[in-house]
Each structure stands twice: as C-alpha cells, then as structure tokens.
Amino acid sequence: MNVALWICAGILAFACLVSSAKLVVPREKMAATGSFAHWVMDFSPGALKAIGTAELLAAAGLILPAVLDVAPVLVPLAATGLVLLFTGAVTMRLRRGERATITGDVVYLGLAVFVAWGRFGPESFTA
C-alpha cells in the first residue's frame, strides 16, 4: 500500500506542478491551447495565480515533507487541500456543462482522496 500511495502522490504532484503554469502563462494564451482550457476566462488573473500557487504548494507538500522527514503530517494535509481543489474543479466543470472534460478532474480527485485516507490512516508517517 505504501508504494501505491507514493505512486499516487507522485502522479498528483507532477500534475499539479505542470498545472501551476498558470502562474506564468497569461490566461489568454492558456485559453487558446484548446477547448478544455476555456474555463480560465471565467477567472480573474489574480484568482488563476491563487489556484496556481495552491497547486504548486500541493505538489511540494505531497513529496518534500516525507522525503526530507520534516513535518511529514503535511502530506495528508496537502492531499486534503487537493481534495478541496479538485472538488471545486469538478463542480466548476459541471456548472459549465463540460462533462466530456471532467474525467481527469474526477480521477485526480480520487487519487487525492486515496492519498489523504492512506496517509492519515493505515500508512501514516507519524505512526
């Protein structure tokens, strides 16, 4: 189970790291990349920077505390934060009627729930 949790945390961290490009890429350029990215136009540049910052912090929080053995309780807290973030993403996609592009968000939501459950429970770093 520990290996599965590390793999899921790594996948989530990588996805969040890539997605945190919102911090440096203008929203007009992001919206032009494809039909799945038009949601960015519904958010202000400040809100996109806040989302990108949350994703960047989550990517670091999923891996670094456990690897460095410094406050490893931050790993399940980061995963819990991602549960909230992806719940918001799924809700936003449903409200926009983007059912075709919701699959990725639902998968990431499931991975985040699994990591939070596993690191708070059976494979806790603090036990």
Phi, psi and omega per residue, in radians:
M1 nan -0.648 -3.141
N2 -1.030 -0.729 3.137
V3 -1.135 -0.733 3.120
A4 -1.088 -0.694 3.110
L5 -1.146 -0.695 3.091
W6 -1.131 -0.713 3.132
I7 -1.120 -0.799 3.127
C8 -1.107 -0.727 3.109
A9 -1.107 -0.678 3.109
G10 -1.143 -0.741 3.105
I11 -1.093 -0.807 3.120
L12 -1.094 -0.756 -3.137
A13 -1.084 -0.757 3.130
F14 -1.105 -0.800 3.141
A15 -1.074 -0.728 3.137
C16 -1.208 -0.649 3.116
L17 -1.114 -0.783 3.108
V18 -1.135 -0.746 -3.097
S19 -1.230 -0.348 3.134
S20 -1.269 0.066 3.055
A21 -1.030 -0.255 3.084
K22 -0.968 -0.386 -3.124
L23 -1.206 -0.491 -3.040
V24 -2.113 -0.316 -3.107
V25 -1.676 2.217 3.117
P26 -1.064 2.567 -3.064
R27 -1.143 -0.518 3.101
E28 -1.119 -0.682 3.117
K29 -1.217 -0.662 3.097
M30 -1.138 -0.729 -3.123
A31 -1.141 -0.506 -3.125
A32 -1.363 -0.160 -3.076
T33 -1.311 -0.317 3.119
G34 2.876 2.975 -3.073
S35 -1.181 -0.401 -3.136
F36 -1.302 -0.192 -3.056
A37 -1.895 0.160 -3.123
H38 -1.196 -0.264 3.135
W39 -1.050 -0.461 -3.076
V40 -1.111 -0.413 -3.133
M41 -1.281 -0.247 3.091
D42 -1.440 -0.120 -3.080
F43 -2.059 2.590 3.088
S44 -1.284 2.782 3.081
P45 -1.003 -0.619 3.105
G46 -1.143 -0.716 3.109
A47 -1.143 -0.688 3.103
L48 -1.132 -0.663 3.085
K49 -1.150 -0.659 3.096
A50 -1.140 -0.740 3.101
I51 -1.126 -0.776 3.116
G52 -1.088 -0.674 3.100
T53 -1.147 -0.744 3.108
A54 -1.068 -0.706 3.129
E55 -1.185 -0.699 3.115
L56 -1.129 -0.770 3.101
L57 -1.135 -0.647 3.104
A58 -1.149 -0.711 3.114
A59 -1.048 -0.772 3.108
A60 -1.206 -0.694 -3.086
G61 -1.226 -0.391 3.118
L62 -1.353 -0.460 -3.006
I63 -1.996 -0.953 -2.960
L64 -1.035 -0.776 -3.118
P65 -1.049 -0.650 -3.138
A66 -1.309 -0.724 -3.123
V67 -1.167 -0.737 -3.113
L68 -1.500 -0.135 -3.104
D69 0.957 0.732 3.078
V70 -2.112 1.935 -3.139
A71 0.923 1.002 -3.107
P72 -1.116 -0.186 3.066
V73 -1.136 -0.260 3.115
L74 -1.214 -0.380 -3.129
V75 -1.088 -0.953 3.122
P76 -1.178 -0.463 3.075
L77 -1.201 -0.690 3.070
A78 -1.119 -0.710 3.110
A79 -1.123 -0.667 3.097
T80 -1.140 -0.691 3.055
G81 -1.068 -0.670 3.096
L82 -1.197 -0.593 3.054
V83 -1.013 -0.784 3.121
L84 -1.134 -0.743 -3.137
L85 -1.092 -0.816 -3.105
F86 -1.298 -0.468 3.011
T87 -1.111 -0.731 3.060
G88 -1.114 -0.673 3.132
A89 -1.147 -0.746 3.119
V90 -1.118 -0.755 3.121
T91 -1.068 -0.763 3.132
M92 -1.097 -0.740 3.136
R93 -1.133 -0.696 3.107
L94 -1.121 -0.736 3.135
R95 -1.140 -0.584 3.131
R96 -1.461 -0.108 -3.138
G97 1.318 0.425 -3.101
E98 -1.654 1.058 -3.095
R99 -1.196 -0.449 -3.134
A100 -1.246 -0.450 -3.091
T101 -1.854 0.164 -3.074
I102 -1.422 -0.300 -3.029
T103 -0.992 -0.807 -3.126
G104 -1.055 -0.765 3.136
D105 -1.120 -0.672 3.133
V106 -1.178 -0.689 3.104
V107 -1.121 -0.810 3.118
Y108 -1.114 -0.642 3.071
L109 -1.062 -0.785 3.109
G110 -1.094 -0.726 3.098
L111 -1.095 -0.736 3.140
A112 -1.144 -0.693 3.090
V113 -1.096 -0.757 -3.141
F114 -1.080 -0.789 -3.137
V115 -1.154 -0.759 3.124
A116 -1.079 -0.818 3.136
W117 -1.074 -0.821 -3.089
G118 -1.159 -0.679 -3.094
R119 -1.464 -0.389 2.986
F120 -1.413 -0.517 -2.996
G121 -1.885 -1.901 -2.920
P122 -1.110 -0.519 -3.103
E123 -2.049 0.736 -3.134
S124 -1.148 2.490 3.087
F125 -1.325 -0.350 -3.057
T126 -1.605 -0.081 -3.106
A127 -1.383 nan nan
